[in-house]
Amino acid sequence: MAEGGLPARRTVAAKLEHLFRTVPGPRGEYTLEDVAAGIRERGGPTVSSSYIWQLRKGIKDNPTKKHMEALAEFFGVPAAYFFDDAAAERIEAELSMLGALRDAGVRRVALRAAGLSPRSLAAIQTIIETVREVEGLRDPTTDLEQERDPTDKATEEKPE
């Protein structure tokens, strides 16, 4: 927590590092050179791989708006990711979900669940949560901002 009880703002370096680790390139994690070249190819501002490295490591911490917009465009996220911490949290939740869906097994389960009743979906969710607990896996929802469909009765909270 920062001063006055407000949550600490995440740094540009932390946000950029997260993008490098979660947005896959065609051959795995993007290199600094991949990003600099990709920005150039898109007609973005001049940016070197060493400058991106300095941003990623926190050595440079006050980039121009144009550089942030170019980095956001390269990684396929809205520019708000770098300027608004609430937007960054939502975007990171979406990136985590997309990362999970890249796993073929997760994708097969999700596709097979399509069309099931809310009651059946709730039962499957309970089974998955139980198995995750047995295997000692942490709850992935603690890392994600859960957006619930208000019409979904299966996930509705019951009053006590």
ABEGO torsion letter per residue (X at the ends): XBBGGBBBBBBAAAAAAAAAAABBBAAEBBBAAAAAAAAAAAGBBBBBAAAAAAAAAGABABBBAAAAAAAAAAAGBBAAAAABAAAAAAAAAAAAAAAAAABAAAAAAAAAABGBBAAAAAAAAAAAAAAAAAAGBBBAAAABBBBBBAABAAABBBBX
